[in-house]
Amino acid sequence: MLLSKRATSMSSVLSTLGFTSALLFCSVLPATTSWALEARGGTPQDILTQTSAAFNQVATKATPAVVSISAIKSHGDPEESGGNPHNPFGMPDPQGGLTRPPNAPSFGIGSGVVIRADGIILTNNHVVSHADRVTVVLDDKRQMKAKVLGSDPKTDIAVVQIIAPAGTKLNLPTIELGNSDQVKVGDWAVAIGSPFGLSHTVTSGIISAKGRGQMGVLDTEDFIQTDAAINPGNSGGPLLNLNSQMIGLNAAIFSQTGGFVGIGFSIPSNLVHKIADEIIAHGKITRGYLGLLTQDIDGDLATYFKVPLKKGALISQVTLNGPAAKAHAQIGDVVTRYDGKMVNNSTELKDLVSKSHAGSKVPVEVVRDGKTQALNVTVLEQPGEGFQQAGQVSPATVPEKPSLGLTLQDIPPDFKSLGLSPTDGALIVGVRPGSKAFDSGLMPGDIIVKANGTKISNSADFVKFSKKMDRDGNNVLYVQRGLDRKFFIPLKNEA
């Protein structure tokens, strides 16, 4: 998977073994500390040898359990990049190569981790998604057919099983799953995979960060960041600690070129373990569901909603008759704790809810009007996804509200098809660049439903509100965008 500043596109990922990290580790040791090294049982050269031996041990133990995976989709999407096995997921070709003809087969190459001796393998969803044929190449060069037991696009995890020939009993080497919660920033890390089809390439680095999220790559994000070299073809390979335990499943790189720039992302092994177990047992993933949408809370919103710690998940929508509604959750509540765990932002809440079991009763703390309230929510299973976005509108021109940089009009009658009546808000048809409205994130097509808690039925209502809005304090708009997305936006009046 490839992440860039301009775009996010799925691609493969991961590594090659170099001992530059170990060499650098020793080369930067000052000469004045050699006595300390000798006191601990060795010279700088001895320490280098020991470090090298540690990587040797990981590579020797783990490499046999890492496989290469090729996936073929018989009829490709005409919009995908062409049948290049090293560019299977639509990365741009810097040399401007030829594209695959429409409906020609598409090819993908990735990596996988054997976790069960009978041929159960972990990889990324984007490696095998929509594949008609999957082939696994083992450490001993045997090529074996495989089938996808199940996958989870939200976490980019898939489970593949080798189809052994009749009468053949597999007894493959495996990799143990470690505890990713015990990983610390600065720990050594080793990555193994098939970058650009170069199987069993080993690279090393350190854990650069934990808990990376809100990058817009996956619905559920909690990445481990590493500087171990990760390149296209390494997707689905393991990130290992020095005990040869898998602490992450490599999934993405941050790059503008498609090559490694020192930033790679791995899915924590504890999450991988949970998802894989559920796929193996049931063939699918079930997640908890509360029936609400939330947004992060910044300083202005925290002040307006009287949240002292400026942390939490602000409820912007509550589904009618959903679990949250039945527990009396309200729009404008700020969730600060879920099942006893502190909630810092909306991503954390979403992750906590998704891990909850359907039918379980969970205590939830919210801040409402500056006071903490306790709710008890019965979690349901997350329903199937379906989201439709409203089309763009070409409304009539109306005068701009100069002090805010907004051009408004009443809701047109044909908006009834969106489930809106002509008295459901003020439609934004223009936002002046550089204005407070622009800086706040308001966009043409947004509909202002409430302002400081007061219902806005039409553009005239908002004009009246703007004349008496708090010029010194915070003003918060409740806005609808598209068919079913509503959220709060803080807006300060301009002088």
MITORKE-50057 format. One line per 3 residues: their letters; for each residue y, x, z of C-alpha. Coordinates in steps of 0.2 Angstrom, whole numbers. Layout:
// residues N
a = Y:X:Z  ... .
// end
This chain:
// residues 495
mll = 0:0:0  17:7:-5  33:3:4 .
skr = 50:8:-3  68:4:1  70:-7:-14 .
ats = 53:-15:-15  36:-17:-6  21:-16:-17 .
mss = 3:-15:-13  -6:2:-16  -19:13:-10 .
vls = -17:26:4  -22:42:13  -27:61:14 .
tlg = -32:80:12  -36:93:26  -24:107:28 .
fts = -23:118:44  -4:120:41  -1:110:57 .
all = -12:121:67  -4:137:59  13:130:63 .
fcs = 8:126:80  4:144:83  17:152:73 .
vlp = 31:144:83  25:151:100  37:164:106 .
att = 30:181:109  35:181:127  22:167:130 .
swa = 7:177:125  3:182:143  2:164:147 .
lea = -10:161:133  -21:176:138  -21:169:156 .
rgg = -28:153:150  -42:162:141  -36:168:124 .
tpq = -23:176:112  -13:166:100  -27:169:87 .
dil = -39:162:99  -29:146:101  -28:145:83 .
tqt = -47:147:81  -50:134:94  -38:122:86 .
saa = -46:125:69  -63:122:77  -57:105:84 .
fnq = -53:99:66  -69:106:59  -79:96:72 .
vat = -70:80:67  -72:83:48  -90:87:50 .
kat = -94:72:61  -84:59:52  -84:63:34 .
pav = -102:57:31  -97:40:37  -82:38:25 .
vsi = -85:31:8  -76:28:-9  -74:10:-15 .
sai = -71:5:-32  -66:-13:-36  -66:-22:-53 .
ksh = -57:-38:-57  -64:-45:-74  -49:-54:-79 .
gdp = -33:-46:-73  -16:-53:-70  -5:-49:-86 .
ees = 9:-45:-74  -1:-31:-65  0:-13:-70 .
ggn = -13:-7:-82  -31:-2:-80  -28:14:-71 .
phn = -40:16:-56  -27:27:-48  -13:14:-49 .
pfg = -23:-2:-46  -10:-12:-37  5:-12:-48 .
mpd = 15:4:-43  27:9:-57  21:23:-68 .
pqg = 35:37:-67  29:44:-84  31:27:-92 .
glt = 13:26:-96  5:12:-107  1:-5:-98 .
rpp = -15:-14:-98  -17:-28:-111  -17:-45:-105 .
nap = -34:-51:-98  -41:-34:-98  -51:-29:-83 .
sfg = -41:-21:-68  -48:-7:-58  -45:-2:-40 .
igs = -50:14:-30  -49:15:-11  -59:21:4 .
gvv = -70:13:18  -77:17:35  -95:14:39 .
ira = -96:6:56  -114:0:56  -129:9:50 .
dgi = -135:-6:39  -120:-4:28  -106:-14:36 .
ilt = -90:-6:30  -71:-8:34  -58:-7:21 .
nnh = -41:-15:17  -40:-32:10  -29:-26:-4 .
vvs = -43:-14:-10  -55:-27:-13  -45:-43:-15 .
had = -50:-54:-29  -63:-41:-35  -78:-47:-46 .
rvt = -88:-32:-43  -87:-19:-29  -96:-2:-29 .
vvl = -97:10:-14  -100:28:-16  -108:36:-1 .
ddk = -107:54:6  -123:59:-3  -116:53:-20 .
rqm = -127:37:-21  -118:22:-29  -122:5:-22 .
kak = -117:-12:-25  -108:-21:-11  -101:-38:-7 .
vlg = -85:-44:2  -91:-53:18  -73:-58:22 .
sdp = -55:-53:22  -39:-56:31  -23:-54:20 .
ktd = -12:-56:36  -18:-40:43  -24:-32:27 .
iav = -42:-30:34  -58:-33:25  -77:-31:28 .
vqi = -89:-26:15  -108:-25:16  -119:-14:5 .
iap = -132:-23:-5  -147:-12:-3  -161:-12:-16 .
agt = -176:-22:-12  -187:-12:1  -174:0:5 .
kln = -168:1:23  -151:9:26  -148:21:40 .
lpt = -131:27:37  -120:38:48  -106:28:57 .
iel = -89:31:65  -86:25:82  -70:14:85 .
gns = -59:21:98  -46:12:109  -29:12:100 .
dqv = -20:7:116  -24:24:123  -15:33:108 .
kvg = 0:42:113  15:48:102  12:67:98 .
dwa = -7:66:99  -16:75:85  -22:64:71 .
vai = -35:67:56  -36:56:41  -50:55:28 .
gsp = -51:46:12  -51:47:-7  -33:51:-13 .
fgl = -32:49:-32  -51:48:-32  -53:65:-23 .
sht = -67:59:-11  -68:65:7  -51:73:7 .
vts = -46:77:25  -28:79:32  -20:82:49 .
gii = -4:77:58  2:69:73  5:51:79 .
sak = 23:49:75  26:31:82  17:16:88 .
grg = 21:-3:86  30:-2:69  33:-19:63 .
qmg = 46:-31:55  44:-21:38  40:-37:28 .
vld = 23:-29:23  11:-40:32  12:-56:42 .
ted = 5:-47:57  12:-30:59  9:-17:73 .
fiq = 7:-1:63  3:16:70  14:29:61 .
tda = 8:46:56  13:61:46  -5:65:41 .
ain = -4:65:22  -8:48:15  -8:45:-4 .
pgn = -14:32:-16  -33:30:-15  -34:32:4 .
sgg = -32:14:8  -46:9:20  -50:26:26 .
pll = -50:31:45  -36:38:56  -46:48:69 .
nln = -42:57:86  -50:74:90  -65:65:98 .
sqm = -69:59:80  -66:41:85  -56:29:73 .
igl = -40:24:80  -33:16:65  -37:10:47 .
naa = -25:18:35  -15:5:25  2:10:19 .
ifs = 14:24:15  33:23:14  39:31:-2 .
qtg = 50:28:-17  39:38:-29  22:33:-24 .
gfv = 18:50:-16  17:55:2  34:59:10 .
gig = 28:61:28  27:43:33  10:34:33 .
fsi = 5:18:42  -12:14:50  -18:-3:57 .
psn = -23:0:76  -42:0:79  -41:-13:92 .
lvh = -34:-25:80  -47:-20:67  -61:-22:79 .
kia = -56:-40:83  -53:-45:65  -69:-37:59 .
dei = -80:-44:73  -74:-62:69  -76:-59:50 .
iah = -94:-53:53  -98:-68:65  -89:-82:55 .
gki = -84:-76:38  -66:-80:42  -52:-78:54 .
trg = -45:-92:65  -28:-90:74  -18:-99:87 .
ylg = -4:-111:82  10:-118:92  19:-128:79 .
llt = 36:-119:80  47:-106:71  57:-93:80 .
qdi = 69:-80:76  75:-64:85  90:-65:97 .
dgd = 105:-54:96  119:-51:108  129:-66:101 .
lat = 115:-78:102  110:-72:119  127:-75:125 .
yfk = 128:-92:117  111:-97:124  114:-89:141 .
vpl = 99:-77:140  103:-63:152  91:-49:146 .
kkg = 95:-52:127  77:-52:123  65:-66:118 .
ali = 61:-77:103  73:-91:99  65:-107:94 .
sqv = 73:-113:78  61:-127:73  48:-137:82 .
tln = 34:-147:72  33:-165:76  18:-169:87 .
gpa = 13:-151:87  7:-141:102  25:-135:107 .
aka = 32:-152:104  19:-160:116  23:-147:129 .
haq = 42:-152:128  48:-136:119  65:-139:112 .
igd = 75:-131:98  87:-118:106  74:-113:119 .
vvt = 71:-95:121  53:-89:124  53:-75:136 .
ryd = 35:-75:142  19:-80:134  3:-80:144 .
gkm = 11:-69:157  16:-56:144  35:-52:141 .
vnn = 41:-57:124  54:-46:116  56:-53:99 .
ste = 49:-66:87  36:-54:80  28:-51:97 .
lkd = 27:-70:100  19:-73:83  6:-59:87 .
lvs = 2:-66:104  0:-84:98  -11:-78:84 .
ksh = -23:-70:96  -25:-85:107  -40:-96:105 .
ags = -39:-113:99  -41:-125:114  -34:-113:127 .
kvp = -20:-118:138  -6:-105:139  8:-104:151 .
vev = 25:-101:142  42:-97:150  58:-102:141 .
vrd = 76:-100:145  85:-117:142  104:-119:147 .
gkt = 103:-102:156  88:-108:167  70:-103:166 .
qal = 58:-117:163  39:-116:163  29:-125:150 .
nvt = 10:-127:147  5:-127:129  -13:-131:122 .
vle = -15:-120:107  -22:-127:91  -31:-118:76 .
qpg = -18:-112:64  -18:-124:49  -19:-119:31 .
egf = -3:-111:23  8:-120:11  26:-117:9 .
qqa = 37:-123:-5  55:-117:-8  69:-127:-14 .
gqv = 76:-124:-31  94:-117:-34  108:-130:-35 .
spa = 123:-131:-46  135:-142:-36  152:-146:-40 .
tvp = 166:-135:-36  176:-139:-20  190:-130:-11 .
ekp = 185:-115:0  188:-115:19  199:-99:18 .
slg = 197:-94:36  178:-93:36  175:-88:17 .
ltl = 165:-104:14  165:-117:0  157:-133:5 .
qdi = 152:-150:-2  143:-165:4  124:-167:1 .
ppd = 121:-173:-17  111:-189:-19  97:-180:-28 .
fks = 94:-170:-13  84:-185:-6  69:-177:-15 .
lgl = 70:-163:-2  69:-176:12  88:-175:15 .
spt = 100:-190:16  118:-188:10  123:-187:28 .
dga = 112:-173:34  124:-159:34  137:-148:24 .
liv = 131:-139:9  137:-121:6  141:-119:-12 .
gvr = 150:-102:-11  152:-88:1  166:-75:-1 .
pgs = 160:-57:0  167:-48:15  170:-64:25 .
kaf = 163:-68:42  152:-80:34  145:-67:22 .
dsg = 143:-54:35  134:-67:46  121:-70:32 .
lmp = 126:-87:26  121:-90:8  125:-103:-6 .
gdi = 112:-117:-4  112:-116:15  115:-132:23 .
ivk = 125:-133:40  116:-146:51  124:-142:68 .
ang = 139:-132:74  139:-127:92  126:-141:95 .
tki = 137:-155:87  129:-164:72  137:-160:55 .
sns = 135:-175:44  146:-169:29  158:-156:24 .
adf = 172:-166:32  164:-164:49  163:-146:47 .
vkf = 181:-144:42  185:-154:58  174:-142:68 .
skk = 182:-126:61  199:-132:66  194:-132:84 .
mdr = 180:-119:85  181:-106:98  192:-92:91 .
dgn = 188:-80:105  170:-84:109  154:-86:100 .
nvl = 151:-100:88  133:-104:83  128:-113:67 .
yvq = 111:-122:65  107:-120:46  93:-126:35 .
rgl = 88:-114:20  75:-121:8  64:-135:11 .
drk = 58:-132:29  66:-116:36  80:-119:50 .
ffi = 88:-106:61  103:-101:71  117:-90:64 .
plk = 131:-84:76  148:-85:68  165:-79:74 .
nea = 181:-86:67  193:-75:58  210:-73:64 .
// end
